Amino acid sequence: MRVAIGGATGLLGTALSRSLVRGGHEVVRLVRGDLNASDQRHWDPDAGRIDSPGLDDVDAVVNLAGTPIAGARWTKERKAAIRRSRVTSTLTIVTSLAPDGRCQRFLNGSAIGYYGDTGTAFLDERDPVGRGFLAEVVSDWEAAVRHSPVPSAILRTGHVLAREGGYLGPQWMLFRAGLGGRIGNGRQFLSWISLTDHVRAMEFLLGSDLTGPVNLVGPAPVTNAAFTRAFGRYLGRPTVLPMPLPAVRMLFGREFVREALLSGQRVLPARLTEAGFTFQHDTVAEALAALG
């Protein structure tokens, strides 16, 4: 299989590229900057353009592109970039596909932020869109996929556990220093997935006919407090100091803290497991232990 990947330099795109190549597949990495490798192809999502031959020579496309949610204050400009980067990259791919072309499979990134802050209720793909900025962004992101002329799956991704980044990256040094702790009261649910299982799920979906939204989360969501204890045990460090939310609000703003840190979703991978996918890491402890 020959697979084009948007967002190929990010955590998920890099891991997927490596796994596909190890499995004997070919990868075409869509990049915005200068080309420096034979497997790269330039694209400009803001202009809606992919350099020739576009997507005519691939069997599938996986789009994981998007401005990071965290890492900077949610200014008006930043929020616009978060939304625009996801919608324009998706539309660029959708408009480059043909119903009778070689490419007949499209996987597009999404997020469990779609559900908003939902408390302790279990959620699956049948649940409606929630409220808030992130829910609105994800709703617009997914709406762009509906224009796709080929069978498409939407990857509603949870918090990815990996050494290189994802959910753990920004917290690793803090927890390693013994300064990590729960966020707020710690009761908000965290729906996580190991990087290994996320890549395995994407490869599973590339070979599946499943379409529409698919929750890419592990089978056992936990509260933030439970995750904090598990991460502390893994690192052998105490976790008694709660995150200093007033300082975080000063740096990143109240909206970011409310939606990205204090909200929670208790999401289940219903459609993925019903389709026959099995997880290597069923619990947070297993996922952390696999990090080495």
C-alpha positions as CSV (number, residue, x, y, z in Angstrom):
1,M,0.0,0.0,0.0
2,R,1.2,3.5,-0.8
3,V,0.0,6.0,1.9
4,A,0.1,9.8,1.9
5,I,0.4,11.4,5.3
6,G,-0.4,15.0,6.2
7,G,1.2,16.1,9.5
8,A,3.9,13.5,8.9
9,T,6.4,15.3,11.1
10,G,4.2,15.3,14.3
11,L,4.2,12.6,17.0
12,L,1.5,10.5,15.4
13,G,2.6,11.0,11.8
14,T,6.2,10.1,12.5
15,A,5.2,7.0,14.4
16,L,2.7,5.9,11.7
17,S,5.3,6.5,8.9
18,R,7.9,4.4,10.7
19,S,5.4,1.5,11.3
20,L,4.1,1.5,7.7
21,V,7.6,1.4,6.3
22,R,8.6,-1.4,8.6
23,G,5.5,-3.3,7.4
24,G,6.6,-3.0,3.8
25,H,4.4,-0.1,2.7
26,E,5.4,3.1,0.9
27,V,4.8,6.5,2.5
28,V,4.5,9.9,0.9
29,R,5.0,12.6,3.5
30,L,3.1,15.8,2.8
31,V,5.3,18.7,4.0
32,R,4.9,22.5,4.0
33,G,8.5,23.5,3.9
34,D,11.5,22.7,1.6
35,L,11.8,19.1,0.5
36,N,14.8,17.2,1.7
37,A,13.9,13.6,1.2
38,S,12.6,11.5,-1.7
39,D,9.5,10.5,0.1
40,Q,8.3,14.1,0.6
41,R,5.8,16.1,-1.4
42,H,5.1,19.8,-0.9
43,W,1.6,20.9,0.0
44,D,0.1,24.3,1.0
45,P,-3.2,23.7,2.8
46,D,-3.8,27.5,3.1
47,A,-3.8,27.7,-0.7
48,G,-5.6,24.3,-1.1
49,R,-2.7,22.9,-3.2
50,I,-0.7,19.6,-3.3
51,D,2.2,19.5,-5.8
52,S,1.8,17.2,-8.8
53,P,0.8,14.4,-8.9
54,G,-1.3,15.3,-5.9
55,L,-2.9,12.2,-4.5
56,D,-3.3,10.4,-7.8
57,D,-0.5,7.9,-7.0
58,V,-1.5,6.8,-3.5
59,D,-3.9,4.1,-2.2
60,A,-4.8,5.9,1.0
61,V,-4.4,9.2,2.8
62,V,-4.1,9.9,6.6
63,N,-4.4,13.5,7.6
64,L,-3.1,14.4,11.1
65,A,-2.2,18.0,10.4
66,G,-3.2,20.9,12.8
67,T,-1.8,23.6,14.9
68,P,-1.2,22.3,18.5
69,I,-3.9,23.0,21.0
70,A,-1.5,23.5,23.8
71,G,1.8,25.4,24.0
72,A,0.6,29.0,23.7
73,R,-2.1,31.3,25.0
74,W,-5.5,31.1,23.3
75,T,-5.5,34.5,21.7
76,K,-8.0,35.3,19.0
77,E,-5.3,34.7,16.4
78,R,-4.2,31.4,18.0
79,K,-7.8,30.1,18.1
80,A,-8.3,31.0,14.5
81,A,-5.1,29.2,13.5
82,I,-6.2,26.1,15.5
83,R,-9.5,26.0,13.6
84,R,-8.1,27.0,10.2
85,S,-5.2,24.6,10.1
86,R,-7.6,21.6,10.6
87,V,-10.3,22.6,8.3
88,T,-8.1,23.8,5.4
89,S,-5.8,20.7,5.5
90,T,-8.9,18.5,5.4
91,L,-10.6,20.3,2.6
92,T,-7.3,20.4,0.6
93,I,-7.2,16.6,0.7
94,V,-10.9,16.1,0.1
95,T,-10.8,18.3,-3.0
96,S,-7.8,16.4,-4.3
97,L,-9.6,13.0,-4.3
98,A,-11.7,11.5,-7.0
99,P,-14.5,8.9,-6.5
100,D,-13.0,6.8,-9.3
101,G,-9.3,7.4,-8.5
102,R,-6.7,5.1,-7.1
103,C,-7.1,6.4,-3.6
104,Q,-10.1,4.9,-2.0
105,R,-9.4,5.3,1.7
106,F,-9.2,8.5,3.8
107,L,-8.5,8.7,7.6
108,N,-8.8,12.2,9.1
109,G,-7.7,13.4,12.5
110,S,-10.3,14.5,15.1
111,A,-10.4,14.6,18.9
112,I,-12.6,13.6,21.8
113,G,-12.9,17.3,22.5
114,Y,-15.9,16.9,20.2
115,Y,-18.0,15.7,23.2
116,G,-17.2,18.8,25.4
117,D,-17.1,18.5,29.2
118,T,-19.3,15.5,30.0
119,G,-18.6,14.6,33.6
120,T,-18.8,10.9,34.6
121,A,-21.2,9.6,31.9
122,F,-19.8,7.0,29.5
123,L,-19.7,8.2,25.9
124,D,-19.4,6.5,22.5
125,E,-19.7,7.6,18.9
126,R,-23.5,7.9,19.1
127,D,-23.3,10.8,21.6
128,P,-23.8,14.4,20.3
129,V,-21.4,17.3,20.0
130,G,-20.8,19.2,23.2
131,R,-20.2,22.9,23.9
132,G,-17.1,25.1,24.0
133,F,-14.4,26.2,21.7
134,L,-12.8,22.7,21.2
135,A,-16.1,21.1,20.5
136,E,-16.9,23.7,17.9
137,V,-13.4,23.3,16.3
138,V,-13.8,19.5,16.1
139,S,-17.3,19.8,14.7
140,D,-16.1,22.0,11.9
141,W,-13.1,19.7,11.3
142,E,-15.3,16.7,11.0
143,A,-17.8,18.6,8.8
144,A,-15.1,19.1,6.2
145,V,-14.7,15.3,5.9
146,R,-18.3,14.9,4.8
147,H,-17.3,16.3,1.4
148,S,-15.0,13.4,0.8
149,P,-15.7,11.4,-2.4
150,V,-14.1,8.2,-1.0
151,P,-14.8,6.0,2.1
152,S,-13.5,8.0,5.1
153,A,-13.0,7.4,8.8
154,I,-12.7,10.2,11.5
155,L,-10.1,9.5,14.2
156,R,-11.6,10.9,17.4
157,T,-8.3,10.7,19.4
158,G,-7.9,10.8,23.1
159,H,-4.8,11.8,25.1
160,V,-1.8,9.9,23.6
161,L,0.7,8.5,26.0
162,A,4.3,8.6,24.7
163,R,7.7,9.6,25.8
164,E,8.2,11.9,22.8
165,G,5.3,14.2,23.4
166,G,1.5,13.9,23.5
167,Y,-0.1,14.1,26.9
168,L,3.0,13.2,28.9
169,G,5.6,15.3,27.1
170,P,4.8,18.7,28.8
171,Q,4.5,17.0,32.2
172,W,7.4,14.6,32.2
173,M,10.1,16.9,33.7
174,L,7.7,18.3,36.3
175,F,6.7,14.8,37.5
176,R,10.3,13.6,37.3
177,A,11.2,16.4,39.7
178,G,8.5,15.3,42.1
179,L,6.4,18.4,41.4
180,G,3.6,16.8,39.5
181,G,0.1,16.5,40.9
182,R,-3.6,16.3,40.1
183,I,-5.3,19.1,38.1
184,G,-8.0,20.8,40.1
185,N,-10.0,18.2,42.1
186,G,-8.7,15.5,39.8
187,R,-12.2,14.0,39.3
188,Q,-12.4,14.9,35.5
189,F,-12.0,11.8,33.4
190,L,-9.0,11.2,31.1
191,S,-9.6,9.1,28.0
192,W,-6.1,8.0,27.0
193,I,-4.5,5.7,24.4
194,S,-0.9,4.5,24.1
195,L,1.0,5.6,21.1
196,T,1.5,2.0,20.1
197,D,-2.2,1.3,20.1
198,H,-3.0,4.5,18.3
199,V,-0.7,3.5,15.4
200,R,-2.0,0.0,15.4
201,A,-5.6,1.4,15.3
202,M,-4.8,3.6,12.3
203,E,-3.3,0.7,10.5
204,F,-6.3,-1.4,11.4
205,L,-8.6,1.3,9.9
206,L,-6.5,1.6,6.8
207,G,-7.4,-2.1,6.1
208,S,-11.1,-1.7,7.2
209,D,-14.2,-0.5,5.5
210,L,-15.3,1.3,8.7
211,T,-16.5,4.9,8.0
212,G,-17.6,7.9,10.1
213,P,-16.3,8.7,13.6
214,V,-14.2,6.2,15.5
215,N,-13.0,6.8,19.0
216,L,-9.3,6.2,19.3
217,V,-9.1,5.7,23.1
218,G,-8.1,2.9,25.4
219,P,-10.8,0.7,26.9
220,A,-10.4,2.0,30.5
221,P,-10.6,5.8,31.0
222,V,-9.5,7.0,34.4
223,T,-9.8,10.2,36.5
224,N,-7.0,12.7,36.4
225,A,-6.3,11.8,40.1
226,A,-5.9,8.1,39.2
227,F,-3.7,8.9,36.3
228,T,-1.6,11.2,38.4
229,R,-1.0,8.4,41.0
230,A,-0.2,5.9,38.2
231,F,2.3,8.3,36.6
232,G,3.9,9.0,39.9
233,R,4.3,5.3,40.6
234,Y,5.8,4.7,37.2
235,L,8.4,7.4,37.8
236,G,8.9,6.6,41.5
237,R,8.0,10.2,42.5
238,P,5.5,11.7,44.9
239,T,2.4,13.4,43.4
240,V,1.1,15.5,46.4
241,L,1.3,19.0,44.9
242,P,-1.7,20.0,42.8
243,M,-1.1,21.9,39.6
244,P,-0.9,25.7,40.5
245,L,-3.9,26.7,38.4
246,P,-3.7,30.4,39.1
247,A,-0.3,30.5,37.6
248,V,-1.4,28.5,34.6
249,R,-4.4,30.8,34.1
250,M,-2.0,33.8,34.0
251,L,0.1,32.1,31.3
252,F,-2.5,30.5,29.1
253,G,-5.8,32.1,30.0
254,R,-9.0,30.9,31.8
255,E,-10.6,29.4,28.6
256,F,-7.6,27.1,28.0
257,V,-7.5,26.0,31.7
258,R,-11.3,25.3,31.7
259,E,-11.5,23.4,28.4
260,A,-8.1,21.7,28.1
261,L,-7.2,21.0,31.7
262,L,-10.4,20.9,33.9
263,S,-12.9,19.4,31.5
264,G,-13.1,15.6,31.0
265,Q,-14.7,12.9,28.8
266,R,-15.2,9.3,29.8
267,V,-15.0,7.9,26.3
268,L,-15.2,4.2,25.1
269,P,-13.8,2.8,21.9
270,A,-17.1,1.2,21.0
271,R,-16.9,1.0,17.2
272,L,-13.2,0.1,17.2
273,T,-13.7,-2.9,19.5
274,E,-16.9,-3.9,17.7
275,A,-14.9,-4.1,14.5
276,G,-12.5,-6.6,16.1
277,F,-9.6,-4.4,17.2
278,T,-7.8,-5.6,20.3
279,F,-5.5,-3.4,22.5
280,Q,-2.0,-4.2,23.6
281,H,-2.4,-1.8,26.5
282,D,-5.7,-2.1,28.3
283,T,-4.8,-0.1,31.4
284,V,-2.8,3.1,32.1
285,A,-0.3,1.1,34.1
286,E,0.3,-1.2,31.1
287,A,0.7,1.8,28.8
288,L,3.2,3.5,31.1
289,A,5.2,0.3,31.7
290,A,5.6,-0.1,28.0
291,L,7.4,3.2,27.7
292,G,10.4,1.5,29.3
